[in-house]
Amino acid sequence: MLNSVAFIPDGNRRYALSKGIPLFQSYQIGTQKAWDVIEMLKDYPKIKVGTFYTLSLENLTRNKTELKILFSIFEKELDKVINLDYFLVNDLKLKFIGRVEEFPANIKKKIFKAQETTENNKGKTINLALGYDGQAEIVDAAKKIALGYQNGLDLDSLNEKSFKKYLYSDFADPDLIIRTSGTQRLSGFLTYQSSYSEFYFTKKFWPEFSEQDLSEAVSEYDDRQRRFGK
């Protein structure tokens, strides 16, 4: 059963080049596409978790002009979550995973406010991976465990399942990971959680991703047999 789906929304910059439009406009289209996909997920009631690779930790090393564009868009979208009732009406909980401390103070404040605004919602959970890297997540989890050990944590109680509570957020591992733009790799996305995920790649750039593309990805997933190593 498809319970958790994740997206690597790749290709915004290449889409801008292919269409001859400014990068800012392409990112705006890509951001709206994320809202569109969240809306599309309403047609799949069994899917309870949607996770989006919004910005990697490595992306934070991009040039200041591009980061300024991204931060401006993030702030605007966070204001939507806080001030509009979309997440409340649709019973969506918003969580952020990653090193959010790397972001400017005004964005961090709104990140925490957005989470607080939606924390009591019980429907689908939408995770936004922001300042995220899968290896960094495991390192950060190891540091938490080391601190726990200093305070009496019994290491014998630690296993693959209990380890997850030391990650940025404990949610259902993605059954299906969809990546746009034709690139076929994880790029550090959900390194720990994706050990048995199925993958679906499309050559379309993220701004071009459609309801039909999502339907085809889900249909292909439904036709596969998952053996989990058995």
LUMROMI-988700 format. One line per field, with one value per residue: residue number from 1; residue in three letters; x, y, z of N, C-alpha, C, O, CB in turn. Coordinates in steps of 0.2 Angstrom, whole numbers. Glycine has a CB too. Layout:
resi [NUM; ...]
resn [Ala; ...]
nx [X; ...]
ny [Y; ...]
nz [Z; ...]
cax [X; ...]
cay [Y; ...]
caz [Z; ...]
cx [X; ...]
cy [Y; ...]
cz [Z; ...]
ox [X; ...]
oy [Y; ...]
oz [Z; ...]
cbx [X; ...]
cby [Y; ...]
cbz [Z; ...]
This chain:
resi [1; 2; 3; 4; 5; 6; 7; 8; 9; 10; 11; 12; 13; 14; 15; 16; 17; 18; 19; 20; 21; 22; 23; 24; 25; 26; 27; 28; 29; 30; 31; 32; 33; 34; 35; 36; 37; 38; 39; 40; 41; 42; 43; 44; 45; 46; 47; 48; 49; 50; 51; 52; 53; 54; 55; 56; 57; 58; 59; 60; 61; 62; 63; 64; 65; 66; 67; 68; 69; 70; 71; 72; 73; 74; 75; 76; 77; 78; 79; 80; 81; 82; 83; 84; 85; 86; 87; 88; 89; 90; 91; 92; 93; 94; 95; 96; 97; 98; 99; 100; 101; 102; 103; 104; 105; 106; 107; 108; 109; 110; 111; 112; 113; 114; 115; 116; 117; 118; 119; 120; 121; 122; 123; 124; 125; 126; 127; 128; 129; 130; 131; 132; 133; 134; 135; 136; 137; 138; 139; 140; 141; 142; 143; 144; 145; 146; 147; 148; 149; 150; 151; 152; 153; 154; 155; 156; 157; 158; 159; 160; 161; 162; 163; 164; 165; 166; 167; 168; 169; 170; 171; 172; 173; 174; 175; 176; 177; 178; 179; 180; 181; 182; 183; 184; 185; 186; 187; 188; 189; 190; 191; 192; 193; 194; 195; 196; 197; 198; 199; 200; 201; 202; 203; 204; 205; 206; 207; 208; 209; 210; 211; 212; 213; 214; 215; 216; 217; 218; 219; 220; 221; 222; 223; 224; 225; 226; 227; 228; 229; 230]
resn [Met; Leu; Asn; Ser; Val; Ala; Phe; Ile; Pro; Asp; Gly; Asn; Arg; Arg; Tyr; Ala; Leu; Ser; Lys; Gly; Ile; Pro; Leu; Phe; Gln; Ser; Tyr; Gln; Ile; Gly; Thr; Gln; Lys; Ala; Trp; Asp; Val; Ile; Glu; Met; Leu; Lys; Asp; Tyr; Pro; Lys; Ile; Lys; Val; Gly; Thr; Phe; Tyr; Thr; Leu; Ser; Leu; Glu; Asn; Leu; Thr; Arg; Asn; Lys; Thr; Glu; Leu; Lys; Ile; Leu; Phe; Ser; Ile; Phe; Glu; Lys; Glu; Leu; Asp; Lys; Val; Ile; Asn; Leu; Asp; Tyr; Phe; Leu; Val; Asn; Asp; Leu; Lys; Leu; Lys; Phe; Ile; Gly; Arg; Val; Glu; Glu; Phe; Pro; Ala; Asn; Ile; Lys; Lys; Lys; Ile; Phe; Lys; Ala; Gln; Glu; Thr; Thr; Glu; Asn; Asn; Lys; Gly; Lys; Thr; Ile; Asn; Leu; Ala; Leu; Gly; Tyr; Asp; Gly; Gln; Ala; Glu; Ile; Val; Asp; Ala; Ala; Lys; Lys; Ile; Ala; Leu; Gly; Tyr; Gln; Asn; Gly; Leu; Asp; Leu; Asp; Ser; Leu; Asn; Glu; Lys; Ser; Phe; Lys; Lys; Tyr; Leu; Tyr; Ser; Asp; Phe; Ala; Asp; Pro; Asp; Leu; Ile; Ile; Arg; Thr; Ser; Gly; Thr; Gln; Arg; Leu; Ser; Gly; Phe; Leu; Thr; Tyr; Gln; Ser; Ser; Tyr; Ser; Glu; Phe; Tyr; Phe; Thr; Lys; Lys; Phe; Trp; Pro; Glu; Phe; Ser; Glu; Gln; Asp; Leu; Ser; Glu; Ala; Val; Ser; Glu; Tyr; Asp; Asp; Arg; Gln; Arg; Arg; Phe; Gly; Lys]
nx [4; 3; 8; 17; 24; 38; 46; 58; 60; 67; 76; 72; 81; 85; 74; 71; 81; 77; 65; 68; 66; 67; 76; 70; 57; 55; 57; 47; 36; 39; 38; 24; 20; 23; 13; 2; 4; 2; -11; -15; -13; -24; -32; -28; -32; -26; -13; -3; 8; 18; 33; 45; 59; 65; 76; 93; 106; 118; 114; 114; 126; 126; 127; 125; 115; 106; 102; 96; 85; 78; 76; 67; 56; 53; 50; 38; 30; 29; 22; 10; 6; 5; -5; -15; -29; -27; -20; -26; -40; -39; -34; -20; -3; 12; 29; 46; 61; 78; 93; 88; 93; 102; 97; 92; 87; 73; 67; 68; 60; 48; 47; 46; 34; 25; 25; 20; 7; 1; 2; -8; -16; -23; -23; -15; 3; 14; 30; 44; 60; 73; 87; 94; 102; 105; 116; 121; 110; 111; 123; 120; 110; 118; 125; 115; 112; 125; 125; 114; 118; 128; 119; 114; 108; 103; 112; 109; 96; 94; 89; 86; 73; 71; 81; 76; 69; 79; 82; 78; 64; 52; 44; 33; 43; 47; 37; 38; 48; 49; 57; 60; 66; 75; 87; 95; 97; 98; 104; 107; 95; 84; 92; 93; 80; 76; 79; 72; 64; 54; 58; 54; 57; 56; 58; 53; 54; 53; 43; 35; 28; 14; -3; -6; 6; 9; -1; 3; 15; 11; 3; 12; 20; 10; 10; 21; 31; 35; 47; 55; 68; 65]
ny [-6; 11; 23; 33; 45; 53; 67; 73; 88; 92; 102; 116; 127; 123; 122; 136; 140; 133; 139; 152; 161; 172; 166; 168; 168; 155; 148; 153; 147; 134; 133; 135; 124; 114; 117; 113; 99; 95; 98; 88; 76; 75; 67; 54; 46; 36; 39; 46; 53; 66; 71; 83; 88; 102; 111; 108; 105; 107; 116; 128; 134; 140; 155; 171; 179; 170; 163; 174; 176; 163; 163; 174; 169; 158; 165; 171; 161; 154; 164; 162; 150; 152; 163; 160; 148; 136; 124; 121; 119; 108; 99; 97; 93; 102; 99; 103; 97; 96; 106; 119; 129; 135; 145; 162; 173; 178; 169; 157; 160; 160; 148; 140; 145; 142; 128; 127; 132; 122; 110; 103; 97; 82; 75; 72; 72; 84; 85; 96; 96; 105; 114; 102; 86; 69; 62; 71; 71; 59; 60; 70; 64; 54; 62; 66; 54; 51; 61; 57; 45; 49; 54; 42; 34; 18; 8; -4; -4; 2; 1; -2; 3; 11; 20; 30; 40; 49; 55; 70; 70; 58; 49; 40; 29; 33; 25; 27; 36; 50; 58; 72; 79; 70; 66; 52; 49; 50; 61; 63; 63; 58; 47; 37; 33; 28; 15; 4; 10; 12; 19; 32; 39; 54; 63; 75; 93; 99; 111; 107; 95; 85; 81; 70; 64; 61; 52; 41; 38; 33; 22; 14; 11; 3; -8; -15; -27; -28; -34; -33; -38; -51]
nz [0; -4; 6; 10; 1; -8; -15; -27; -32; -46; -58; -59; -63; -75; -82; -83; -91; -103; -106; -107; -97; -82; -68; -56; -59; -63; -52; -44; -51; -49; -36; -34; -41; -31; -22; -30; -31; -18; -17; -27; -21; -13; -20; -17; -4; 4; 5; 17; 20; 13; 6; 3; -6; -3; -2; -2; 10; 4; -6; 0; -2; -13; -25; -18; -24; -30; -18; -11; -19; -17; -3; -2; -8; 0; 12; 8; 5; 18; 25; 19; 23; 37; 38; 29; 28; 22; 26; 38; 34; 26; 34; 36; 42; 44; 43; 46; 40; 43; 44; 50; 57; 50; 43; 39; 53; 53; 44; 51; 62; 56; 51; 63; 67; 57; 59; 72; 70; 62; 70; 77; 67; 59; 48; 32; 33; 28; 24; 23; 17; 21; 20; 20; 22; 19; 25; 34; 42; 48; 55; 64; 71; 77; 86; 95; 101; 107; 117; 124; 128; 138; 147; 152; 143; 137; 127; 122; 120; 108; 91; 74; 72; 84; 82; 73; 80; 83; 72; 61; 60; 64; 53; 42; 32; 15; 3; -11; -21; -31; -44; -54; -70; -76; -70; -61; -47; -28; -22; -9; -2; 11; 16; 26; 27; 15; 12; 7; -3; -18; -34; -45; -60; -70; -86; -86; -82; -65; -64; -75; -71; -69; -66; -72; -73; -60; -58; -66; -60; -48; -53; -59; -48; -41; -49; -46; -37; -20; -11; 0; 3; 5]
cax [0; 6; 6; 21; 27; 42; 47; 64; 58; 73; 75; 69; 85; 86; 67; 71; 85; 74; 60; 71; 63; 71; 77; 65; 50; 55; 57; 40; 32; 41; 34; 17; 19; 23; 6; -2; 5; -1; -18; -16; -13; -30; -36; -25; -33; -22; -6; -3; 14; 21; 39; 47; 66; 65; 83; 98; 112; 123; 111; 115; 132; 125; 128; 121; 109; 101; 99; 91; 78; 75; 74; 62; 50; 52; 47; 32; 26; 28; 17; 4; 4; 3; -10; -21; -32; -27; -18; -32; -46; -37; -31; -13; 2; 18; 35; 52; 67; 85; 97; 85; 97; 107; 93; 91; 82; 66; 64; 68; 55; 42; 47; 43; 27; 21; 24; 15; 0; -2; 4; -14; -19; -22; -24; -9; 9; 18; 37; 48; 67; 75; 94; 94; 107; 104; 122; 121; 105; 113; 128; 116; 107; 123; 127; 110; 113; 130; 123; 109; 122; 131; 114; 111; 104; 105; 113; 106; 89; 94; 89; 84; 67; 71; 86; 72; 67; 84; 82; 75; 57; 50; 38; 33; 48; 44; 36; 39; 52; 48; 62; 60; 72; 79; 92; 93; 100; 95; 107; 107; 88; 82; 97; 92; 73; 75; 82; 67; 59; 54; 60; 51; 60; 53; 62; 50; 57; 48; 38; 31; 25; 7; -7; -5; 13; 8; -5; 7; 20; 7; 1; 18; 21; 5; 11; 28; 31; 40; 49; 59; 74; 63]
cay [0; 17; 27; 38; 47; 59; 71; 77; 92; 94; 105; 123; 131; 121; 125; 143; 141; 131; 143; 159; 166; 173; 161; 170; 166; 148; 146; 154; 142; 127; 133; 134; 117; 110; 118; 109; 92; 94; 97; 82; 71; 74; 61; 48; 46; 32; 42; 50; 57; 68; 74; 87; 90; 109; 114; 103; 108; 109; 121; 134; 137; 144; 162; 175; 182; 165; 162; 179; 174; 158; 165; 178; 165; 154; 169; 173; 154; 153; 168; 159; 144; 155; 167; 157; 142; 130; 118; 120; 117; 102; 95; 95; 95; 104; 98; 104; 92; 98; 111; 125; 134; 138; 150; 169; 173; 179; 163; 152; 161; 159; 140; 137; 147; 138; 121; 127; 133; 116; 104; 99; 94; 75; 72; 71; 76; 87; 87; 100; 95; 112; 114; 95; 81; 63; 60; 76; 69; 53; 63; 74; 59; 51; 67; 66; 48; 52; 65; 53; 40; 53; 55; 36; 30; 11; 7; -10; -2; 6; -3; 2; 7; 17; 25; 35; 45; 53; 59; 76; 69; 51; 48; 33; 29; 33; 19; 29; 43; 53; 63; 75; 81; 64; 63; 46; 48; 52; 67; 64; 63; 53; 42; 32; 31; 26; 8; 0; 14; 12; 25; 33; 45; 57; 68; 82; 97; 100; 115; 103; 89; 86; 76; 63; 61; 58; 46; 36; 35; 29; 16; 10; 8; -2; -14; -18; -32; -26; -40; -31; -43; -58]
caz [0; -5; 12; 10; -6; -8; -21; -28; -37; -49; -64; -60; -66; -82; -85; -84; -97; -109; -108; -108; -92; -77; -63; -51; -61; -63; -45; -42; -55; -46; -29; -35; -42; -25; -19; -34; -30; -12; -19; -31; -16; -10; -23; -14; 3; 8; 6; 23; 21; 7; 8; -3; -5; -5; -2; 1; 13; -1; -10; 4; -4; -20; -24; -14; -28; -30; -11; -9; -22; -13; 4; -3; -10; 6; 17; 6; 6; 25; 27; 16; 28; 43; 37; 26; 31; 18; 30; 43; 30; 23; 40; 35; 47; 41; 47; 42; 42; 40; 48; 49; 61; 45; 39; 43; 59; 51; 41; 56; 66; 52; 51; 69; 68; 53; 62; 77; 67; 60; 73; 79; 62; 60; 41; 30; 35; 23; 26; 18; 18; 20; 23; 22; 19; 23; 29; 40; 47; 52; 60; 69; 76; 81; 91; 100; 104; 111; 122; 127; 132; 143; 152; 154; 137; 136; 120; 120; 118; 101; 85; 68; 73; 89; 79; 69; 84; 84; 66; 61; 61; 63; 49; 38; 27; 8; -1; -17; -22; -38; -46; -60; -74; -79; -66; -58; -40; -23; -20; -1; 1; 15; 16; 31; 26; 8; 10; 3; -7; -25; -37; -52; -63; -76; -89; -86; -76; -60; -66; -80; -68; -70; -62; -76; -71; -53; -59; -70; -55; -43; -56; -60; -41; -39; -53; -44; -31; -15; -7; 6; 4; 7]
cx [4; 4; 10; 25; 32; 44; 54; 63; 64; 71; 73; 74; 86; 79; 68; 75; 81; 68; 62; 67; 68; 71; 71; 58; 50; 54; 50; 35; 33; 38; 27; 15; 19; 16; 1; -2; 2; -8; -20; -17; -19; -34; -33; -26; -28; -15; -7; 3; 17; 27; 43; 55; 67; 71; 88; 103; 117; 121; 113; 122; 132; 126; 123; 114; 104; 98; 94; 85; 75; 72; 68; 55; 48; 48; 39; 27; 24; 22; 10; 1; 2; -4; -16; -23; -32; -25; -23; -38; -45; -34; -24; -8; 8; 24; 41; 58; 73; 88; 94; 88; 101; 103; 93; 86; 75; 63; 63; 62; 48; 41; 43; 36; 22; 20; 19; 8; -3; -1; -2; -18; -18; -22; -17; -3; 13; 25; 41; 56; 70; 82; 96; 99; 106; 110; 122; 116; 107; 118; 125; 113; 112; 125; 122; 111; 119; 129; 118; 113; 126; 126; 110; 107; 107; 106; 110; 99; 89; 94; 87; 78; 68; 76; 82; 70; 72; 85; 78; 67; 56; 43; 39; 38; 44; 43; 39; 43; 51; 53; 61; 66; 76; 85; 90; 98; 96; 98; 106; 100; 86; 86; 95; 85; 72; 77; 78; 62; 59; 55; 56; 54; 57; 58; 60; 54; 51; 42; 33; 27; 18; 3; -7; 1; 12; 4; -1; 12; 17; 5; 6; 20; 16; 6; 17; 26; 36; 41; 53; 65; 72; 63]
cy [6; 22; 33; 39; 53; 61; 74; 81; 96; 98; 112; 127; 129; 122; 132; 144; 139; 135; 151; 164; 167; 167; 162; 167; 159; 145; 147; 149; 135; 127; 132; 127; 112; 111; 113; 102; 91; 93; 91; 76; 70; 68; 54; 48; 41; 34; 47; 55; 59; 72; 77; 89; 97; 112; 110; 108; 111; 115; 128; 137; 140; 151; 166; 178; 176; 163; 168; 178; 169; 160; 170; 174; 161; 158; 170; 166; 153; 157; 165; 154; 147; 159; 165; 151; 136; 124; 116; 116; 110; 97; 92; 98; 96; 103; 100; 100; 95; 103; 118; 131; 138; 144; 157; 168; 174; 173; 158; 153; 159; 151; 137; 139; 143; 131; 121; 128; 127; 110; 100; 95; 86; 71; 70; 75; 78; 89; 91; 99; 102; 112; 106; 91; 75; 61; 65; 74; 64; 55; 66; 69; 55; 55; 67; 59; 48; 56; 61; 48; 43; 54; 48; 32; 23; 9; 1; -9; 1; 0; 1; 6; 13; 22; 31; 41; 50; 57; 65; 75; 61; 51; 42; 34; 29; 27; 21; 36; 44; 58; 65; 77; 76; 62; 58; 45; 51; 59; 68; 65; 57; 46; 36; 29; 28; 19; 4; 4; 12; 18; 26; 40; 47; 62; 75; 86; 98; 105; 112; 97; 90; 80; 70; 60; 58; 51; 40; 33; 31; 22; 11; 7; 2; -9; -18; -22; -30; -32; -39; -36; -50; -63]
cz [0; 1; 12; 3; -5; -15; -21; -34; -41; -56; -65; -64; -74; -86; -87; -91; -104; -111; -109; -103; -86; -72; -58; -53; -61; -56; -42; -45; -51; -39; -29; -37; -36; -22; -23; -33; -23; -13; -23; -26; -12; -13; -21; -7; 7; 9; 11; 24; 14; 9; 2; -1; -8; -6; 1; 5; 9; -5; -7; 2; -11; -19; -21; -17; -28; -23; -9; -13; -19; -7; 3; -4; -4; 11; 15; 7; 13; 27; 24; 21; 35; 43; 34; 29; 27; 22; 35; 39; 28; 28; 38; 40; 43; 45; 42; 45; 39; 46; 47; 53; 56; 41; 43; 48; 57; 48; 46; 60; 63; 51; 57; 70; 63; 56; 68; 75; 65; 64; 76; 73; 61; 53; 38; 33; 29; 26; 21; 21; 16; 24; 25; 18; 23; 27; 35; 45; 51; 57; 66; 74; 80; 87; 97; 104; 109; 117; 127; 131; 138; 149; 154; 149; 137; 129; 117; 118; 111; 96; 79; 68; 78; 87; 76; 73; 85; 77; 66; 63; 60; 60; 45; 32; 20; 5; -8; -17; -29; -39; -53; -63; -77; -75; -61; -52; -35; -21; -13; 2; 4; 15; 20; 29; 20; 7; 6; -1; -14; -28; -44; -54; -70; -79; -88; -80; -71; -62; -71; -77; -67; -66; -66; -74; -64; -54; -62; -65; -50; -46; -57; -53; -39; -43; -50; -38; -26; -11; 0; 8; 5; 1]
ox [9; -1; 8; 28; 30; 44; 56; 63; 65; 66; 71; 72; 86; 79; 65; 73; 82; 67; 58; 66; 73; 66; 68; 55; 44; 50; 47; 30; 28; 35; 24; 10; 15; 13; -4; -7; -1; -12; -25; -20; -20; -39; -35; -21; -27; -11; -10; 2; 17; 27; 43; 56; 68; 72; 87; 103; 119; 125; 113; 123; 137; 126; 117; 109; 98; 92; 89; 79; 69; 67; 63; 50; 42; 43; 35; 21; 19; 18; 5; -5; -3; -8; -22; -20; -35; -29; -24; -40; -49; -32; -23; -8; 10; 24; 41; 58; 73; 85; 97; 87; 104; 107; 94; 81; 71; 57; 58; 58; 44; 35; 39; 32; 17; 14; 15; 3; -9; -4; -1; -22; -12; -22; -13; -5; 14; 26; 41; 57; 71; 83; 98; 101; 106; 109; 124; 117; 106; 119; 127; 112; 110; 127; 124; 110; 119; 131; 118; 111; 126; 127; 105; 104; 113; 101; 109; 96; 83; 98; 86; 77; 65; 76; 84; 69; 71; 89; 75; 64; 58; 38; 44; 38; 39; 48; 41; 40; 54; 53; 60; 72; 81; 88; 85; 102; 92; 94; 105; 100; 86; 84; 96; 84; 66; 78; 81; 57; 65; 53; 55; 54; 55; 61; 63; 56; 45; 36; 27; 23; 15; 6; -7; 1; 15; 6; -2; 14; 19; 5; 6; 22; 19; 4; 19; 21; 42; 37; 53; 66; 76; 61]
oy [7; 25; 38; 35; 58; 57; 78; 79; 102; 96; 114; 131; 134; 124; 134; 148; 142; 135; 155; 170; 163; 164; 157; 164; 156; 140; 143; 146; 131; 122; 128; 124; 107; 106; 110; 98; 85; 89; 87; 71; 65; 65; 49; 49; 43; 32; 52; 59; 55; 77; 74; 92; 98; 116; 109; 114; 117; 120; 133; 143; 143; 154; 164; 179; 178; 162; 166; 179; 169; 158; 169; 176; 160; 156; 170; 167; 150; 155; 166; 153; 145; 159; 167; 148; 131; 119; 110; 111; 105; 91; 87; 103; 92; 106; 99; 99; 97; 104; 122; 137; 143; 148; 157; 165; 170; 172; 154; 149; 157; 148; 133; 135; 141; 128; 117; 126; 126; 104; 94; 92; 84; 65; 66; 80; 74; 93; 89; 101; 103; 111; 105; 93; 75; 58; 62; 75; 64; 53; 65; 70; 54; 53; 67; 59; 45; 54; 61; 46; 40; 54; 48; 27; 22; 9; 0; -14; 2; -4; 7; 11; 18; 28; 37; 46; 56; 62; 67; 79; 59; 52; 39; 39; 26; 23; 16; 40; 40; 63; 61; 76; 78; 57; 58; 41; 55; 63; 74; 67; 51; 41; 30; 23; 24; 17; 0; 1; 9; 24; 21; 45; 43; 66; 80; 83; 97; 103; 114; 94; 95; 76; 64; 54; 52; 46; 34; 27; 26; 17; 5; 1; -3; -14; -23; -22; -30; -35; -43; -37; -54; -69]
oz [4; 0; 15; 1; -1; -20; -16; -39; -40; -59; -70; -68; -78; -92; -92; -95; -109; -117; -111; -105; -86; -71; -55; -49; -60; -56; -38; -42; -50; -37; -25; -35; -36; -19; -21; -33; -22; -10; -21; -27; -9; -10; -24; -3; 13; 13; 11; 28; 9; 13; -3; 4; -13; -11; 7; 4; 10; -7; -10; 5; -13; -14; -21; -14; -27; -23; -6; -10; -17; -5; 8; -1; -2; 14; 19; 9; 15; 31; 28; 23; 37; 48; 35; 33; 29; 21; 36; 42; 28; 26; 39; 42; 38; 51; 36; 51; 33; 51; 44; 51; 58; 38; 49; 48; 60; 49; 46; 62; 66; 51; 56; 72; 65; 55; 68; 78; 65; 62; 77; 75; 62; 53; 42; 35; 25; 30; 15; 26; 10; 30; 30; 13; 29; 33; 41; 51; 57; 63; 71; 80; 86; 93; 103; 110; 115; 123; 133; 137; 143; 155; 156; 151; 137; 125; 111; 114; 108; 95; 80; 65; 77; 89; 76; 71; 88; 77; 71; 66; 55; 62; 45; 28; 19; 4; -12; -14; -34; -35; -57; -60; -80; -77; -58; -52; -36; -18; -11; 7; 2; 13; 18; 30; 19; 1; 2; -3; -17; -25; -47; -51; -74; -75; -90; -75; -73; -60; -72; -80; -65; -63; -62; -74; -63; -51; -59; -65; -49; -43; -56; -53; -37; -41; -53; -34; -28; -8; 4; 14; 7; 1]
cbx [-5; 6; 7; 26; 22; 49; 42; 71; 53; 78; 71; 69; 92; 87; 61; 75; 91; 71; 55; 70; 56; 69; 84; 65; 49; 62; 62; 38; 34; 48; 36; 14; 25; 28; 4; 0; 13; 1; -20; -11; -7; -34; -34; -18; -40; -21; -4; -4; 19; 16; 44; 43; 71; 61; 83; 102; 115; 125; 104; 115; 138; 118; 129; 124; 111; 104; 105; 94; 80; 80; 79; 63; 52; 58; 50; 32; 30; 34; 18; 5; 10; 9; -8; -19; -39; -22; -11; -34; -48; -32; -36; -11; 3; 17; 35; 54; 66; 84; 105; 77; 101; 109; 86; 89; 85; 66; 69; 74; 55; 41; 54; 47; 26; 24; 31; 17; 1; 1; 8; -18; -18; -27; -27; -9; 13; 15; 41; 46; 70; 70; 95; 87; 114; 103; 128; 120; 98; 116; 133; 111; 103; 129; 128; 103; 114; 136; 119; 104; 128; 133; 109; 106; 105; 100; 121; 107; 86; 101; 84; 83; 61; 74; 90; 66; 65; 91; 79; 76; 53; 49; 37; 26; 52; 48; 29; 33; 59; 41; 69; 55; 76; 81; 95; 93; 108; 95; 104; 111; 83; 74; 104; 92; 69; 77; 84; 64; 61; 47; 67; 43; 68; 46; 64; 43; 59; 51; 40; 35; 28; 5; -15; -6; 18; 5; -11; 11; 23; 1; -2; 24; 21; -2; 12; 33; 31; 38; 53; 54; 78; 57]
cby [0; 20; 23; 37; 48; 56; 76; 72; 97; 88; 101; 126; 130; 113; 123; 147; 137; 124; 143; 161; 162; 180; 161; 177; 169; 145; 149; 161; 141; 126; 140; 139; 114; 113; 125; 110; 90; 100; 103; 81; 72; 81; 62; 47; 45; 25; 46; 46; 53; 73; 69; 93; 85; 112; 121; 99; 103; 104; 121; 132; 131; 143; 165; 181; 184; 159; 162; 186; 172; 152; 169; 183; 160; 152; 175; 175; 149; 154; 175; 156; 140; 160; 174; 156; 144; 131; 120; 126; 121; 103; 89; 98; 90; 111; 91; 112; 85; 102; 111; 125; 131; 133; 148; 174; 178; 185; 161; 152; 169; 162; 137; 140; 155; 137; 118; 133; 138; 115; 106; 103; 97; 72; 76; 72; 72; 93; 80; 108; 89; 118; 118; 92; 84; 58; 60; 83; 67; 48; 67; 79; 54; 49; 74; 66; 42; 55; 72; 49; 37; 60; 60; 37; 33; 6; 7; -15; 2; 10; -9; -3; 2; 14; 22; 32; 43; 50; 55; 80; 73; 48; 54; 32; 22; 38; 17; 29; 42; 55; 61; 81; 86; 67; 69; 40; 51; 48; 73; 70; 65; 51; 45; 35; 37; 30; 5; -5; 21; 9; 25; 34; 43; 60; 66; 82; 104; 102; 121; 101; 88; 85; 79; 65; 67; 63; 47; 39; 41; 32; 18; 14; 14; 0; -12; -12; -39; -20; -45; -30; -40; -58]
cbz [6; -12; 18; 16; -11; -4; -23; -29; -34; -50; -68; -53; -63; -83; -80; -78; -97; -107; -103; -115; -90; -73; -60; -49; -69; -67; -40; -45; -62; -45; -26; -41; -47; -20; -19; -42; -30; -7; -24; -36; -11; -10; -31; -16; 5; 4; -1; 29; 25; 3; 11; -5; -9; 1; 0; -4; 19; -6; -11; 11; -4; -23; -32; -11; -35; -33; -6; -12; -30; -13; 8; -9; -16; 9; 18; -2; 3; 29; 23; 9; 29; 46; 34; 18; 33; 12; 33; 46; 25; 17; 41; 28; 52; 38; 49; 43; 39; 34; 47; 52; 66; 40; 38; 38; 64; 46; 35; 60; 67; 46; 50; 75; 66; 46; 64; 82; 61; 53; 79; 83; 55; 64; 36; 22; 40; 19; 28; 18; 15; 23; 29; 20; 18; 18; 25; 37; 43; 48; 56; 66; 71; 77; 88; 96; 99; 107; 120; 123; 127; 141; 149; 160; 131; 140; 118; 125; 123; 101; 86; 62; 75; 95; 75; 66; 91; 86; 60; 55; 57; 70; 44; 35; 27; 4; -1; -22; -19; -39; -45; -60; -69; -85; -61; -62; -41; -17; -24; 0; -5; 12; 17; 38; 27; 3; 17; 7; -6; -27; -38; -51; -65; -75; -96; -85; -79; -53; -69; -85; -61; -77; -62; -83; -71; -48; -63; -76; -52; -41; -63; -63; -36; -41; -60; -42; -33; -11; -11; 12; 9; 10]
